[in-house]
Amino acid sequence: MSRYATPAADFLHGTLDVLILKTLTGGAMHGYAIGKAIEVGSGGALTVEEGSLYPALYRMEKRGWLDAEWGTSELGRRAKFYRLTRMGRQQLASDTVAWAAFAAAVNRILVPAFARADAGELRRGLAEAPSGRGGGKG
């Protein structure tokens, strides 16, 4: 990873709720399985720490977006299983629209700059950027 790359965890901040809601559209799951599903679904790019996951689940349950009940996990352990409520589905729909609008706005700023740059402009820009590897200005 480049030294200038932003860690996925920084992007995850503020999106955890919608990721959990989307994950639960497939049915009830316990906390560990939710975190694992997000990790697998993102191709390993997103890892949800327990210290973020469980407070989010509790908060979402309190808001009425999730229902929870105790059950037995696939390993035979007692686990709390979460499922979407009608309000949770409505929140997911709203958050999905908001995320699409946000992502489109960011892409209008970031992506066209790369799309318009021809190879020469891109090379000049990279040569002028301080890289710490020599060969560039600065």
N, CA, C and O atoms as a GROMACS GRO file, in nm:
protein
  552
    1MET      N    1   0.085  -0.117   0.000
    1MET     CA    2   0.000   0.000   0.000
    1MET      C    3   0.089   0.124   0.000
    1MET      O    4   0.193   0.127   0.066
    2SER      N    5   0.048   0.223  -0.074
    2SER     CA    6   0.121   0.350  -0.080
    2SER      C    7   0.121   0.417   0.056
    2SER      O    8   0.028   0.399   0.136
    3ARG      N    9   0.224   0.494   0.082
    3ARG     CA   10   0.228   0.564   0.211
    3ARG      C   11   0.124   0.674   0.217
    3ARG      O   12   0.097   0.727   0.325
    4TYR      N   13   0.065   0.708   0.104
    4TYR     CA   14  -0.038   0.811   0.099
    4TYR      C   15  -0.179   0.752   0.101
    4TYR      O   16  -0.277   0.826   0.107
    5ALA      N   17  -0.191   0.621   0.095
    5ALA     CA   18  -0.322   0.557   0.090
    5ALA      C   19  -0.395   0.575   0.224
    5ALA      O   20  -0.333   0.573   0.330
    6THR      N   21  -0.525   0.593   0.215
    6THR     CA   22  -0.608   0.607   0.334
    6THR      C   23  -0.652   0.468   0.379
    6THR      O   24  -0.704   0.392   0.298
    7PRO      N   25  -0.633   0.435   0.505
    7PRO     CA   26  -0.676   0.304   0.554
    7PRO      C   27  -0.827   0.288   0.539
    7PRO      O   28  -0.903   0.384   0.556
    8ALA      N   29  -0.870   0.166   0.508
    8ALA     CA   30  -1.013   0.139   0.491
    8ALA      C   31  -1.091   0.175   0.616
    8ALA      O   32  -1.207   0.215   0.607
    9ALA      N   33  -1.030   0.161   0.733
    9ALA     CA   34  -1.099   0.192   0.858
    9ALA      C   35  -1.143   0.338   0.863
    9ALA      O   36  -1.246   0.370   0.923
   10ASP      N   37  -1.066   0.428   0.800
   10ASP     CA   38  -1.104   0.568   0.798
   10ASP      C   39  -1.229   0.589   0.714
   10ASP      O   40  -1.313   0.674   0.747
   11PHE      N   41  -1.243   0.514   0.606
   11PHE     CA   42  -1.362   0.524   0.523
   11PHE      C   43  -1.481   0.457   0.591
   11PHE      O   44  -1.596   0.499   0.573
   12LEU      N   45  -1.454   0.353   0.670
   12LEU     CA   46  -1.560   0.278   0.735
   12LEU      C   47  -1.635   0.362   0.838
   12LEU      O   48  -1.755   0.341   0.860
   13HIS      N   49  -1.565   0.455   0.901
   13HIS     CA   50  -1.629   0.539   1.002
   13HIS      C   51  -1.753   0.605   0.943
   13HIS      O   52  -1.744   0.671   0.839
   14GLY      N   53  -1.866   0.586   1.007
   14GLY     CA   54  -1.989   0.647   0.958
   14GLY      C   55  -2.068   0.559   0.863
   14GLY      O   56  -2.181   0.593   0.828
   15THR      N   57  -2.012   0.448   0.819
   15THR     CA   58  -2.084   0.359   0.727
   15THR      C   59  -2.116   0.224   0.790
   15THR      O   60  -2.181   0.140   0.728
   16LEU      N   61  -2.072   0.203   0.912
   16LEU     CA   62  -2.090   0.072   0.975
   16LEU      C   63  -2.237   0.035   0.986
   16LEU      O   64  -2.274  -0.078   0.958
   17ASP      N   65  -2.321   0.130   1.026
   17ASP     CA   66  -2.464   0.098   1.043
   17ASP      C   67  -2.525   0.045   0.914
   17ASP      O   68  -2.593  -0.058   0.914
   18VAL      N   69  -2.501   0.113   0.804
   18VAL     CA   70  -2.561   0.070   0.677
   18VAL      C   71  -2.502  -0.064   0.631
   18VAL      O   72  -2.573  -0.145   0.571
   19LEU      N   73  -2.375  -0.089   0.660
   19LEU     CA   74  -2.316  -0.219   0.625
   19LEU      C   75  -2.381  -0.331   0.706
   19LEU      O   76  -2.407  -0.439   0.653
   20ILE      N   77  -2.406  -0.306   0.832
   20ILE     CA   78  -2.474  -0.406   0.916
   20ILE      C   79  -2.616  -0.430   0.866
   20ILE      O   80  -2.659  -0.544   0.852
   21LEU      N   81  -2.688  -0.322   0.839
   21LEU     CA   82  -2.826  -0.336   0.790
   21LEU      C   83  -2.828  -0.418   0.662
   21LEU      O   84  -2.911  -0.508   0.648
   22LYS      N   85  -2.740  -0.387   0.569
   22LYS     CA   86  -2.736  -0.461   0.442
   22LYS      C   87  -2.701  -0.608   0.465
   22LYS      O   88  -2.759  -0.696   0.402
   23THR      N   89  -2.607  -0.633   0.554
   23THR     CA   90  -2.567  -0.771   0.582
   23THR      C   91  -2.685  -0.852   0.635
   23THR      O   92  -2.698  -0.970   0.604
   24LEU      N   93  -2.770  -0.790   0.715
   24LEU     CA   94  -2.882  -0.861   0.776
   24LEU      C   95  -3.001  -0.880   0.682
   24LEU      O   96  -3.100  -0.941   0.721
   25THR      N   97  -2.993  -0.830   0.559
   25THR     CA   98  -3.102  -0.855   0.465
   25THR      C   99  -3.109  -1.003   0.428
   25THR      O  100  -3.212  -1.050   0.381
   26GLY      N  101  -3.001  -1.076   0.451
   26GLY     CA  102  -2.999  -1.219   0.423
   26GLY      C  103  -3.057  -1.304   0.534
   26GLY      O  104  -3.067  -1.426   0.520
   27GLY      N  105  -3.096  -1.241   0.646
   27GLY     CA  106  -3.154  -1.315   0.757
   27GLY      C  107  -3.078  -1.288   0.886
   27GLY      O  108  -2.976  -1.220   0.887
   28ALA      N  109  -3.130  -1.341   0.994
   28ALA     CA  110  -3.075  -1.319   1.128
   28ALA      C  111  -2.933  -1.376   1.138
   28ALA      O  112  -2.903  -1.482   1.083
   29MET      N  113  -2.848  -1.302   1.210
   29MET     CA  114  -2.710  -1.345   1.231
   29MET      C  115  -2.664  -1.298   1.369
   29MET      O  116  -2.718  -1.202   1.423
   30HIS      N  117  -2.566  -1.368   1.425
   30HIS     CA  118  -2.505  -1.321   1.550
   30HIS      C  119  -2.391  -1.226   1.516
   30HIS      O  120  -2.346  -1.220   1.402
   31GLY      N  121  -2.344  -1.152   1.616
   31GLY     CA  122  -2.247  -1.047   1.594
   31GLY      C  123  -2.121  -1.090   1.522
   31GLY      O  124  -2.080  -1.025   1.426
   32TYR      N  125  -2.060  -1.199   1.566
   32TYR     CA  126  -1.936  -1.243   1.501
   32TYR      C  127  -1.960  -1.271   1.353
   32TYR      O  128  -1.878  -1.235   1.269
   33ALA      N  129  -2.073  -1.336   1.321
   33ALA     CA  130  -2.105  -1.369   1.182
   33ALA      C  131  -2.127  -1.243   1.099
   33ALA      O  132  -2.092  -1.239   0.981
   34ILE      N  133  -2.186  -1.140   1.159
   34ILE     CA  134  -2.206  -1.013   1.089
   34ILE      C  135  -2.071  -0.952   1.051
   34ILE      O  136  -2.050  -0.914   0.936
   35GLY      N  137  -1.982  -0.945   1.148
   35GLY     CA  138  -1.848  -0.890   1.122
   35GLY      C  139  -1.775  -0.969   1.016
   35GLY      O  140  -1.711  -0.911   0.928
   36LYS      N  141  -1.784  -1.100   1.023
   36LYS     CA  142  -1.717  -1.187   0.926
   36LYS      C  143  -1.778  -1.168   0.787
   36LYS      O  144  -1.705  -1.167   0.688
   37ALA      N  145  -1.910  -1.154   0.779
   37ALA     CA  146  -1.977  -1.135   0.649
   37ALA      C  147  -1.934  -1.004   0.584
   37ALA      O  148  -1.917  -0.998   0.462
   38ILE      N  149  -1.916  -0.900   0.664
   38ILE     CA  150  -1.870  -0.772   0.610
   38ILE      C  151  -1.727  -0.786   0.558
   38ILE      O  152  -1.693  -0.735   0.451
   39GLU      N  153  -1.645  -0.856   0.634
   39GLU     CA  154  -1.506  -0.876   0.592
   39GLU      C  155  -1.499  -0.956   0.462
   39GLU      O  156  -1.429  -0.917   0.368
   40VAL      N  157  -1.572  -1.066   0.456
   40VAL     CA  158  -1.571  -1.151   0.336
   40VAL      C  159  -1.634  -1.077   0.218
   40VAL      O  160  -1.582  -1.082   0.106
   41GLY      N  161  -1.746  -1.009   0.243
   41GLY     CA  162  -1.815  -0.936   0.136
   41GLY      C  163  -1.732  -0.824   0.076
   41GLY      O  164  -1.751  -0.788  -0.040
   42SER      N  165  -1.640  -0.770   0.155
   42SER     CA  166  -1.554  -0.661   0.106
   42SER      C  167  -1.423  -0.714   0.049
   42SER      O  168  -1.333  -0.637   0.017
   43GLY      N  169  -1.412  -0.844   0.037
   43GLY     CA  170  -1.287  -0.902  -0.014
   43GLY      C  171  -1.172  -0.884   0.082
   43GLY      O  172  -1.056  -0.882   0.041
   44GLY      N  173  -1.203  -0.871   0.211
   44GLY     CA  174  -1.100  -0.855   0.312
   44GLY      C  175  -1.056  -0.711   0.335
   44GLY      O  176  -0.971  -0.685   0.419
   45ALA      N  177  -1.114  -0.617   0.260
   45ALA     CA  178  -1.074  -0.476   0.273
   45ALA      C  179  -1.127  -0.413   0.401
   45ALA      O  180  -1.066  -0.319   0.454
   46LEU      N  181  -1.239  -0.462   0.452
   46LEU     CA  182  -1.298  -0.406   0.572
   46LEU      C  183  -1.299  -0.508   0.684
   46LEU      O  184  -1.348  -0.620   0.667
   47THR      N  185  -1.246  -0.470   0.796
   47THR     CA  186  -1.249  -0.554   0.916
   47THR      C  187  -1.318  -0.473   1.025
   47THR      O  188  -1.278  -0.360   1.055
   48VAL      N  189  -1.420  -0.531   1.084
   48VAL     CA  190  -1.495  -0.462   1.188
   48VAL      C  191  -1.451  -0.517   1.323
   48VAL      O  192  -1.468  -0.635   1.353
   49GLU      N  193  -1.394  -0.430   1.403
   49GLU     CA  194  -1.348  -0.469   1.536
   49GLU      C  195  -1.467  -0.483   1.631
   49GLU      O  196  -1.568  -0.413   1.616
   50GLU      N  197  -1.456  -0.574   1.727
   50GLU     CA  198  -1.563  -0.595   1.824
   50GLU      C  199  -1.600  -0.466   1.897
   50GLU      O  200  -1.717  -0.442   1.927
   51GLY      N  201  -1.500  -0.384   1.925
   51GLY     CA  202  -1.523  -0.259   1.997
   51GLY      C  203  -1.606  -0.160   1.919
   51GLY      O  204  -1.657  -0.063   1.976
   52SER      N  205  -1.621  -0.180   1.790
   52SER     CA  206  -1.709  -0.097   1.706
   52SER      C  207  -1.840  -0.169   1.676
   52SER      O  208  -1.946  -0.108   1.676
   53LEU      N  209  -1.831  -0.299   1.651
   53LEU     CA  210  -1.947  -0.376   1.609
   53LEU      C  211  -2.056  -0.383   1.716
   53LEU      O  212  -2.171  -0.350   1.690
   54TYR      N  213  -2.020  -0.426   1.836
   54TYR     CA  214  -2.123  -0.450   1.937
   54TYR      C  215  -2.191  -0.322   1.986
   54TYR      O  216  -2.312  -0.323   2.009
   55PRO      N  217  -2.118  -0.212   2.004
   55PRO     CA  218  -2.189  -0.087   2.036
   55PRO      C  219  -2.284  -0.044   1.924
   55PRO      O  220  -2.392   0.009   1.951
   56ALA      N  221  -2.245  -0.067   1.799
   56ALA     CA  222  -2.332  -0.033   1.686
   56ALA      C  223  -2.458  -0.119   1.688
   56ALA      O  224  -2.568  -0.069   1.667
   57LEU      N  225  -2.443  -0.248   1.713
   57LEU     CA  226  -2.559  -0.337   1.720
   57LEU      C  227  -2.653  -0.295   1.832
   57LEU      O  228  -2.775  -0.291   1.814
   58TYR      N  229  -2.597  -0.262   1.948
   58TYR     CA  230  -2.678  -0.219   2.061
   58TYR      C  231  -2.752  -0.090   2.027
   58TYR      O  232  -2.872  -0.077   2.054
   59ARG      N  233  -2.681   0.006   1.968
   59ARG     CA  234  -2.740   0.134   1.930
   59ARG      C  235  -2.853   0.115   1.828
   59ARG      O  236  -2.958   0.178   1.839
   60MET      N  237  -2.832   0.027   1.732
   60MET     CA  238  -2.932   0.004   1.628
   60MET      C  239  -3.054  -0.071   1.684
   60MET      O  240  -3.167  -0.048   1.641
   61GLU      N  241  -3.030  -0.158   1.779
   61GLU     CA  242  -3.141  -0.227   1.845
   61GLU      C  243  -3.225  -0.126   1.923
   61GLU      O  244  -3.348  -0.131   1.920
   62LYS      N  245  -3.157  -0.036   1.993
   62LYS     CA  246  -3.226   0.067   2.071
   62LYS      C  247  -3.309   0.161   1.983
   62LYS      O  248  -3.415   0.207   2.024
   63ARG      N  249  -3.260   0.187   1.862
   63ARG     CA  250  -3.332   0.274   1.768
   63ARG      C  251  -3.451   0.204   1.702
   63ARG      O  252  -3.533   0.267   1.635
   64GLY      N  253  -3.458   0.073   1.721
   64GLY     CA  254  -3.568  -0.002   1.662
   64GLY      C  255  -3.539  -0.055   1.523
   64GLY      O  256  -3.630  -0.103   1.456
   65TRP      N  257  -3.414  -0.047   1.479
   65TRP     CA  258  -3.377  -0.095   1.346
   65TRP      C  259  -3.353  -0.246   1.345
   65TRP      O  260  -3.363  -0.310   1.241
   66LEU      N  261  -3.320  -0.300   1.463
   66LEU     CA  262  -3.292  -0.443   1.477
   66LEU      C  263  -3.372  -0.501   1.592
   66LEU      O  264  -3.398  -0.432   1.691
   67ASP      N  265  -3.410  -0.626   1.579
   67ASP     CA  266  -3.461  -0.705   1.690
   67ASP      C  267  -3.352  -0.806   1.723
   67ASP      O  268  -3.275  -0.846   1.635
   68ALA      N  269  -3.346  -0.847   1.848
   68ALA     CA  270  -3.244  -0.944   1.887
   68ALA      C  271  -3.305  -1.047   1.980
   68ALA      O  272  -3.394  -1.018   2.060
   69GLU      N  273  -3.255  -1.168   1.968
   69GLU     CA  274  -3.295  -1.273   2.061
   69GLU      C  275  -3.179  -1.370   2.078
   69GLU      O  276  -3.096  -1.389   1.989
   70TRP      N  277  -3.175  -1.429   2.195
   70TRP     CA  278  -3.068  -1.522   2.227
   70TRP      C  279  -3.096  -1.656   2.161
   70TRP      O  280  -3.211  -1.700   2.155
   71GLY      N  281  -2.990  -1.719   2.113
   71GLY     CA  282  -2.999  -1.850   2.051
   71GLY      C  283  -2.867  -1.921   2.064
   71GLY      O  284  -2.782  -1.882   2.144
   72THR      N  285  -2.849  -2.025   1.985
   72THR     CA  286  -2.727  -2.105   1.988
   72THR      C  287  -2.656  -2.092   1.854
   72THR      O  288  -2.716  -2.112   1.748
   73SER      N  289  -2.528  -2.057   1.860
   73SER     CA  290  -2.448  -2.041   1.737
   73SER      C  291  -2.418  -2.177   1.676
   73SER      O  292  -2.448  -2.282   1.734
   74GLU      N  293  -2.359  -2.172   1.557
   74GLU     CA  294  -2.322  -2.296   1.489
   74GLU      C  295  -2.216  -2.375   1.565
   74GLU      O  296  -2.195  -2.493   1.538
   75LEU      N  297  -2.150  -2.311   1.662
   75LEU     CA  298  -2.051  -2.380   1.745
   75LEU      C  299  -2.110  -2.426   1.878
   75LEU      O  300  -2.038  -2.475   1.965
   76GLY      N  301  -2.242  -2.411   1.893
   76GLY     CA  302  -2.308  -2.455   2.015
   76GLY      C  303  -2.299  -2.357   2.130
   76GLY      O  304  -2.330  -2.393   2.244
   77ARG      N  305  -2.257  -2.236   2.102
   77ARG     CA  306  -2.244  -2.134   2.207
   77ARG      C  307  -2.367  -2.044   2.208
   77ARG      O  308  -2.433  -2.025   2.106
   78ARG      N  309  -2.395  -1.991   2.324
   78ARG     CA  310  -2.505  -1.895   2.339
   78ARG      C  311  -2.465  -1.766   2.266
   78ARG      O  312  -2.355  -1.714   2.288
   79ALA      N  313  -2.553  -1.715   2.182
   79ALA     CA  314  -2.523  -1.595   2.104
   79ALA      C  315  -2.650  -1.515   2.082
   79ALA      O  316  -2.760  -1.570   2.078
   80LYS      N  317  -2.634  -1.386   2.069
   80LYS     CA  318  -2.746  -1.298   2.041
   80LYS      C  319  -2.758  -1.284   1.889
   80LYS      O  320  -2.662  -1.246   1.822
   81PHE      N  321  -2.874  -1.316   1.836
   81PHE     CA  322  -2.899  -1.309   1.693
   81PHE      C  323  -2.980  -1.184   1.662
   81PHE      O  324  -3.079  -1.154   1.729
   82TYR      N  325  -2.936  -1.112   1.560
   82TYR     CA  326  -2.999  -0.987   1.521
   82TYR      C  327  -3.070  -1.004   1.387
   82TYR      O  328  -3.023  -1.075   1.299
   83ARG      N  329  -3.185  -0.938   1.374
   83ARG     CA  330  -3.256  -0.937   1.246
   83ARG      C  331  -3.313  -0.798   1.223
   83ARG      O  332  -3.338  -0.723   1.317
   84LEU      N  333  -3.333  -0.766   1.096
   84LEU     CA  334  -3.387  -0.636   1.058
   84LEU      C  335  -3.533  -0.623   1.096
   84LEU      O  336  -3.609  -0.719   1.088
   85THR      N  337  -3.572  -0.505   1.137
   85THR     CA  338  -3.712  -0.473   1.158
   85THR      C  339  -3.761  -0.396   1.035
   85THR      O  340  -3.682  -0.363   0.947
   86ARG      N  341  -3.889  -0.367   1.030
   86ARG     CA  342  -3.942  -0.285   0.921
   86ARG      C  343  -3.873  -0.149   0.921
   86ARG      O  344  -3.838  -0.096   0.815
   87MET      N  345  -3.854  -0.092   1.041
   87MET     CA  346  -3.786   0.037   1.051
   87MET      C  347  -3.641   0.027   1.003
   87MET      O  348  -3.589   0.120   0.941
   88GLY      N  349  -3.577  -0.085   1.031
   88GLY     CA  350  -3.440  -0.107   0.985
   88GLY      C  351  -3.433  -0.115   0.833
   88GLY      O  352  -3.338  -0.064   0.773
   89ARG      N  353  -3.532  -0.178   0.771
   89ARG     CA  354  -3.535  -0.185   0.624
   89ARG      C  355  -3.555  -0.046   0.564
   89ARG      O  356  -3.495  -0.013   0.462
   90GLN      N  357  -3.640   0.034   0.627
   90GLN     CA  358  -3.661   0.172   0.581
   90GLN      C  359  -3.533   0.254   0.595
   90GLN      O  360  -3.499   0.333   0.507
   91GLN      N  361  -3.463   0.234   0.706
   91GLN     CA  362  -3.337   0.305   0.728
   91GLN      C  363  -3.234   0.264   0.624
   91GLN      O  364  -3.160   0.348   0.572
   92LEU      N  365  -3.228   0.135   0.595
   92LEU     CA  366  -3.136   0.085   0.493
   92LEU      C  367  -3.164   0.150   0.358
   92LEU      O  368  -3.072   0.192   0.289
   93ALA      N  369  -3.290   0.158   0.321
   93ALA     CA  370  -3.326   0.220   0.193
   93ALA      C  371  -3.283   0.366   0.190
   93ALA      O  372  -3.227   0.413   0.091
   94SER      N  373  -3.310   0.437   0.298
   94SER     CA  374  -3.273   0.578   0.307
   94SER      C  375  -3.121   0.597   0.303
   94SER      O  376  -3.071   0.683   0.231
   95ASP      N  377  -3.050   0.516   0.381
   95ASP     CA  378  -2.904   0.526   0.386
   95ASP      C  379  -2.839   0.488   0.253
   95ASP      O  380  -2.737   0.545   0.215
   96THR      N  381  -2.900   0.394   0.182
   96THR     CA  382  -2.845   0.351   0.053
   96THR      C  383  -2.856   0.465  -0.049
   96THR      O  384  -2.762   0.488  -0.125
   97VAL      N  385  -2.968   0.534  -0.049
   97VAL     CA  386  -2.987   0.649  -0.139
   97VAL      C  387  -2.886   0.759  -0.102
   97VAL      O  388  -2.823   0.817  -0.190
   98ALA      N  389  -2.873   0.785   0.027
   98ALA     CA  390  -2.779   0.889   0.072
   98ALA      C  391  -2.636   0.852   0.036
   98ALA      O  392  -2.559   0.938  -0.007
   99TRP      N  393  -2.598   0.725   0.053
   99TRP     CA  394  -2.462   0.681   0.019
   99TRP      C  395  -2.436   0.696  -0.130
   99TRP      O  396  -2.329   0.742  -0.171
  100ALA      N  397  -2.533   0.658  -0.213
  100ALA     CA  398  -2.516   0.668  -0.358
  100ALA      C  399  -2.495   0.814  -0.398
  100ALA      O  400  -2.411   0.844  -0.484
  101ALA      N  401  -2.570   0.906  -0.338
  101ALA     CA  402  -2.556   1.049  -0.369
  101ALA      C  403  -2.419   1.100  -0.324
  101ALA      O  404  -2.353   1.175  -0.395
  102PHE      N  405  -2.376   1.058  -0.205
  102PHE     CA  406  -2.245   1.099  -0.152
  102PHE      C  407  -2.133   1.046  -0.241
  102PHE      O  408  -2.043   1.120  -0.279
  103ALA      N  409  -2.139   0.917  -0.275
  103ALA     CA  410  -2.034   0.856  -0.359
  103ALA      C  411  -2.030   0.923  -0.496
  103ALA      O  412  -1.922   0.944  -0.551
  104ALA      N  413  -2.145   0.956  -0.552
  104ALA     CA  414  -2.149   1.022  -0.682
  104ALA      C  415  -2.084   1.160  -0.674
  104ALA      O  416  -2.011   1.201  -0.765
  105ALA      N  417  -2.110   1.232  -0.565
  105ALA     CA  418  -2.050   1.365  -0.548
  105ALA      C  419  -1.899   1.356  -0.536
  105ALA      O  420  -1.827   1.436  -0.596
  106VAL      N  421  -1.850   1.261  -0.459
  106VAL     CA  422  -1.705   1.242  -0.444
  106VAL      C  423  -1.644   1.202  -0.578
  106VAL      O  424  -1.538   1.252  -0.617
  107ASN      N  425  -1.710   1.111  -0.649
  107ASN     CA  426  -1.658   1.068  -0.779
  107ASN      C  427  -1.653   1.181  -0.881
  107ASN      O  428  -1.564   1.184  -0.965
  108ARG      N  429  -1.748   1.274  -0.874
  108ARG     CA  430  -1.745   1.388  -0.966
  108ARG      C  431  -1.618   1.471  -0.945
  108ARG      O  432  -1.568   1.534  -1.038
  109ILE      N  433  -1.568   1.470  -0.824
  109ILE     CA  434  -1.446   1.545  -0.794
  109ILE      C  435  -1.321   1.462  -0.824
  109ILE      O  436  -1.228   1.512  -0.887
  110LEU      N  437  -1.317   1.338  -0.779
  110LEU     CA  438  -1.196   1.256  -0.790
  110LEU      C  439  -1.176   1.191  -0.926
  110LEU      O  440  -1.068   1.202  -0.984
  111VAL      N  441  -1.274   1.125  -0.977
  111VAL     CA  442  -1.258   1.043  -1.096
  111VAL      C  443  -1.235   1.124  -1.223
  111VAL      O  444  -1.146   1.087  -1.300
  112PRO      N  445  -1.308   1.230  -1.250
  112PRO     CA  446  -1.284   1.304  -1.375
  112PRO      C  447  -1.140   1.356  -1.387
  112PRO      O  448  -1.088   1.364  -1.498
  113ALA      N  449  -1.078   1.391  -1.278
  113ALA     CA  450  -0.940   1.440  -1.284
  113ALA      C  451  -0.848   1.334  -1.342
  113ALA      O  452  -0.757   1.367  -1.419
  114PHE      N  453  -0.869   1.211  -1.307
  114PHE     CA  454  -0.787   1.103  -1.360
  114PHE      C  455  -0.828   1.069  -1.503
  114PHE      O  456  -0.743   1.037  -1.587
  115ALA      N  457  -0.956   1.075  -1.531
  115ALA     CA  458  -1.005   1.040  -1.663
  115ALA      C  459  -0.957   1.140  -1.768
  115ALA      O  460  -0.930   1.102  -1.882
  116ARG      N  461  -0.946   1.268  -1.731
  116ARG     CA  462  -0.905   1.371  -1.827
  116ARG      C  463  -0.754   1.377  -1.847
  116ARG      O  464  -0.705   1.423  -1.950
  117ALA      N  465  -0.682   1.330  -1.749
  117ALA     CA  466  -0.536   1.341  -1.757
  117ALA      C  467  -0.482   1.245  -1.862
  117ALA      O  468  -0.506   1.124  -1.855
  118ASP      N  469  -0.410   1.299  -1.959
  118ASP     CA  470  -0.346   1.208  -2.053
  118ASP      C  471  -0.217   1.158  -1.988
  118ASP      O  472  -0.178   1.206  -1.881
  119ALA      N  473  -0.152   1.063  -2.049
  119ALA     CA  474  -0.035   1.001  -1.988
  119ALA      C  475   0.074   1.104  -1.959
  119ALA      O  476   0.140   1.094  -1.856
  120GLY      N  477   0.093   1.201  -2.047
  120GLY     CA  478   0.196   1.302  -2.026
  120GLY      C  479   0.168   1.387  -1.904
  120GLY      O  480   0.258   1.412  -1.823
  121GLU      N  481   0.045   1.433  -1.888
  121GLU     CA  482   0.009   1.514  -1.772
  121GLU      C  483   0.026   1.434  -1.643
  121GLU      O  484   0.075   1.486  -1.543
  122LEU      N  485  -0.015   1.310  -1.647
  122LEU     CA  486  -0.004   1.225  -1.529
  122LEU      C  487   0.143   1.205  -1.491
  122LEU      O  488   0.179   1.213  -1.374
  123ARG      N  489   0.230   1.179  -1.592
  123ARG     CA  490   0.372   1.161  -1.564
  123ARG      C  491   0.434   1.288  -1.506
  123ARG      O  492   0.511   1.282  -1.411
  124ARG      N  493   0.398   1.404  -1.565
  124ARG     CA  494   0.451   1.530  -1.512
  124ARG      C  495   0.407   1.552  -1.368
  124ARG      O  496   0.487   1.591  -1.283
  125GLY      N  497   0.281   1.525  -1.341
  125GLY     CA  498   0.230   1.542  -1.205
  125GLY      C  499   0.300   1.452  -1.106
  125GLY      O  500   0.331   1.493  -0.994
  126LEU      N  501   0.326   1.329  -1.146
  126LEU     CA  502   0.394   1.235  -1.057
  126LEU      C  503   0.540   1.275  -1.037
  126LEU      O  504   0.593   1.262  -0.927
  127ALA      N  505   0.604   1.324  -1.144
  127ALA     CA  506   0.743   1.366  -1.132
  127ALA      C  507   0.759   1.486  -1.039
  127ALA      O  508   0.861   1.500  -0.972
  128GLU      N  509   0.658   1.572  -1.036
  128GLU     CA  510   0.664   1.693  -0.952
  128GLU      C  511   0.625   1.663  -0.806
  128GLU      O  512   0.659   1.740  -0.716
  129ALA      N  513   0.556   1.555  -0.782
  129ALA     CA  514   0.511   1.521  -0.647
  129ALA      C  515   0.628   1.468  -0.567
  129ALA      O  516   0.706   1.388  -0.618
  130PRO      N  517   0.642   1.512  -0.440
  130PRO     CA  518   0.750   1.459  -0.357
  130PRO      C  519   0.721   1.312  -0.326
  130PRO      O  520   0.619   1.280  -0.265
  131SER      N  521   0.810   1.224  -0.368
  131SER     CA  522   0.786   1.082  -0.346
  131SER      C  523   0.880   1.021  -0.245
  131SER      O  524   0.855   0.912  -0.195
  132GLY      N  525   0.987   1.090  -0.214
  132GLY     CA  526   1.083   1.034  -0.121
  132GLY      C  527   1.173   0.929  -0.182
  132GLY      O  528   1.255   0.868  -0.112
  133ARG      N  529   1.159   0.907  -0.317
  133ARG     CA  530   1.240   0.806  -0.382
  133ARG      C  531   1.338   0.865  -0.481
  133ARG      O  532   1.401   0.793  -0.558
  134GLY      N  533   1.352   0.996  -0.479
  134GLY     CA  534   1.445   1.060  -0.574
  134GLY      C  535   1.382   1.074  -0.710
  134GLY      O  536   1.279   1.013  -0.738
  135GLY      N  537   1.442   1.151  -0.794
  135GLY     CA  538   1.395   1.166  -0.931
  135GLY      C  539   1.289   1.273  -0.946
  135GLY      O  540   1.268   1.323  -1.056
  136GLY      N  541   1.221   1.310  -0.837
  136GLY     CA  542   1.118   1.413  -0.845
  136GLY      C  543   1.168   1.540  -0.784
  136GLY      O  544   1.272   1.542  -0.717
  137LYS      N  545   1.094   1.646  -0.807
  137LYS     CA  546   1.130   1.775  -0.748
  137LYS      C  547   1.079   1.779  -0.606
  137LYS      O  548   0.979   1.714  -0.575
  138GLY      N  549   1.144   1.855  -0.517
  138GLY     CA  550   1.092   1.878  -0.383
  138GLY      C  551   1.164   1.809  -0.282
  138GLY      O  552   1.129   1.819  -0.164
   0.00000   0.00000   0.00000
